[in-house]
Amino acid sequence: MRRTALAALALAAVTAAGLTGCAGGDQANTGSSADPAGQSSTPKTSPKPKEEPFPGLTGGEIAEKAFAATTAAPSLRMTGSVPDEEGGGAIQVDMALDKRGECAGTLGMDGQGEAELIKTGDTVYLRYDEKFLRAQGEGEPKGEVDAAVAMLAGKWMKTSATGPDAEDLAGFCDLDAVLGGAEKGDADAARGATTTVDGTPAITLTARDGQDRFTLYVATEGEPYLLRLDSTSATDPGTLSFSDYGTPVAAKKPTGDVLDLDSLG
């Protein structure tokens, strides 16, 4: 049961693939849906400002600036959901992460419960709720599932970040790895309307890859950070939102008793 639950959590690593695909040099691919934590609201078109943002720049050049600023950030928060390519449905994510490999947040499995995740130093800390454990134990003997729930639900556990069960998760917590491949924006992006994203003035950029359509929202005040990615891809629909740029990640060892999974063998 322990391996089954950890393997399910490792599926969250597909979030990185969703982001880096969209940020690639010549194509735009992303996946997700609305922010599960309610942190991202639907952008509302605002009146055109007196001064056009990024004067003289094409959509592709703005995208280039946005991805350069985003990949240079020491930390950020990422919220949204991405398709679960193996099990179907979606994986919800609300995670703060940085370039030191620290992270803290939650992961959910398409309404099938939630897990808290913290990585600090060389250790990954996990806490599952009962709903998550029972969903991941589907098909297993009821006695084994009940025993796992009794032992693990609502309790913090730890495992080595370099262990086979947690290695994918540890890589996901590394901001450089998540943003890898995003050094270049989409050269074919087109300028769109101005708007706001959670109160931040932004410009929309539209891009396409075959039949798929994507919208990027780039901050027009301060650093030109990427604020949001919307996808109408048939295979990767949804939204990823980015916020809290430069905010330290609150990745601290949980207090109280922590079950050492590695010692269980």
N, C-alpha and C positions, 0 to 999 in steps of 0.2 A: 504493500500500500504506500509506503514511504516513497519508493521510486516512482510509482504511478503519479502521485501528486506533484512531485518535483518536476517530472517530465512535462506535465501539463503546464506548469508555470513557465518552463523554458520556451514554450510557444510564443511568449511575449517578445522574444527576440525578432519576430517577423515585423514588429513595429519599425525596427531599423531599416529593414528592406523597403518598407513602404516609403520612408522618408528619402533614403538615398536614391531610390529609383526616380522620384520626381525631380531630384536636384541634379540629375546627370546632365552632361553637357548638351546633348542634342535632343533629349526626350523628356517628357514630364509624366511621371507615374507616381501616384500616392494612394494610400488607403486609409480609411477611417470613417467615423460618423460623429455625431454630436458629442461634445464633452460630457462624460458621465457625471462629473462633479458640478455641472452647471456653471462652470467658470467662464464659458465662452458664449456670448450671445450672438444672434444673427446680425451681421453687419447691416447698418442702415445707411443708405445713400444720403450724403449731406450736400448742401449747396456747394457749388464750385468755389474754391477759395479765390481770393483776389489775385494771388500769385500761383501760377501753375507749379506744382511740385516737380522737382527734378527737371528744370527747364532744359530743353535741347537734347535730352536723353531719350533713346528708344526704349521700348519695353524690355528688350533683351539686355540693354545696358543697366537698366534699373534692377533687373533680376540678378545681374552679375554683382552689383553693389550689395544687394540684399543678402545673397548667400555668402559673400565675403564677410560682411558684418556678423552674420549669424554664426558662421564657423569660427570666428575670432572670439566670440563670447566665452567667458570662463564657466558659465553655468546658465541653465534655463529650466523652465518647467514645460512639460509636454503633456497635453491632455487630448483625449479623443478615443477613437476605437479603430481597430484594424481587423480585416478578415482573418479568421482562423483557417489557414489553408489546409490543415490536416483534418480538423474535426468539423469544419463548417461553422457557421455562426460568426461571432466576433469576439475579440479580446478588447476589453476596456482598459485604458491606462490613464493614470494621473500620477506623473512621476517628475520629481525634481532631480536633476543629475548634473554632474560637472566633469571637467577634464581630468580630475584626479581619480575618477572612477568611483566617486561616492554617489549614492542615490538614496532616495526615500520617497515612498508613495504607495499606491495601491494598484492591483491588477485584478480584473474580473473576467469571468468566462461567460459572456452572453447570457446574463441573468442566472448563471449557475453558481452563484456565490462569489466571494472576494478573498483576496490574500493581500496582506501587507508585506512590503519588502523594504528592507534596509540593507545597504552594503556600506560598510566602513572598514577601511584597512583591507585585510585579507579574509574578512568574514562576511557571509551573507546571513541575515536574520529574516525569518519568515514567520508569519502568523496567519493561519487559515481559519475561516469560519466553517461552521458545520455544513452549511449548504454546499460549499465548494468541495469539501472532503467527500460528501456523499455522491456528488455528481461525478467526481473522478473515480469513485469506487464502484460505479455502475457495472454490473456484470460479475463483480467479485462476490464471494460468499458473504451473506449478511453478517455472520459473526465476526468476520475479519474487518468489515467496514465499521461495524459498531465499536469494535475494539480500537480501531484507528481514530474514530471520532472522539471516543472517551479519552484517548491519550493526547490527541493533538489539537482538537478544536479550541480556538481562543487562546492558545498558549504559544509563546515565543519559542522558536527553535533556531539553531544556528548550524551552519555547515561551512566548510572551507570554500572560499571563492574559486579555488583551483581544482576542486573536486569534479568528477564527471557529471554529477547531478546539477551543479550550480554554475558551471563554466559559461554556459550560454547566457544565463542571467547576469553574471558578472560582466560579461562583454557588453550587454545591453546598457549597463549602468555607466559605461564609459562614453562620455559625450563625443569624444573624437571618433569613436567607432560608430556611434549612431549617426553622426553627420558626415561620415566618410563618403567621399564621392560628391559632396555638395560644394566643392570649391568653385565650381562654375555654375552660373545660372543658365536659364533656358534662353538660347540665342533667338528663338522664334517667338518669344513672348510679346504680346501686344499690350499697349497702354489701354487702361479702361477708366472708369469713373473714380472720383474720389469718394471716400466713405469714412466711417469710423469703426474700429474694432475694440470693443470694451472701453470706449471713450478715447482711444488713441487715433488721431488722424492718420489715414492710410490711403494709398492708391491701389487700385486693383490692376492686376496683370492677368491676361488670359493666354493659355497655351493649349496645344492639342497634340495628341499622339494617335494617329489613325482616327478612329471614331470616338475616342475618349477626349473629354474636355476637362480642363483644370483652371482654377482661379487662385492666384496668389495675392495675398494682402501684405503690403509693405509699408512700414511706418514712414511717414513723411516729416516727422519732427524728431530731433535727436538722431540717434543711430538708425540707419535704414534697415532695422531688423525685420525678418520675416515674422508676421504675426499669426498667419493662418494659411492653411492649404485646403481648398475644397476640390473634391473630385466627383465627376459624374461618370467615371469609368464603370462599365458594366461589371467588371470583375473586382474592382477596388474602390467602391463608392464611399463617400463620407468626408470627414473633416479631421484635421489635426491642428491644434492651436498651440502657440508658443508664447510664453510670458515669463515674467520674473527674471529677465536677463540680468546676470551679474549678482543675483541674490544668493548668499551662501546657502548650501544645501544642509538642512538639519538632519544629518545622518549620524545618529548617536546610538550606542549600544543600549538595547532595552534594559530597563531596571527589573529587579526581581529575578525569579528563577527562569533560566533559559535551558531548554532541552538540547543537549549536544547530539545531533543526529549522527555525526561521524563516530561517536563512541558506541553507537548501537550496532555498528557493523552492517 
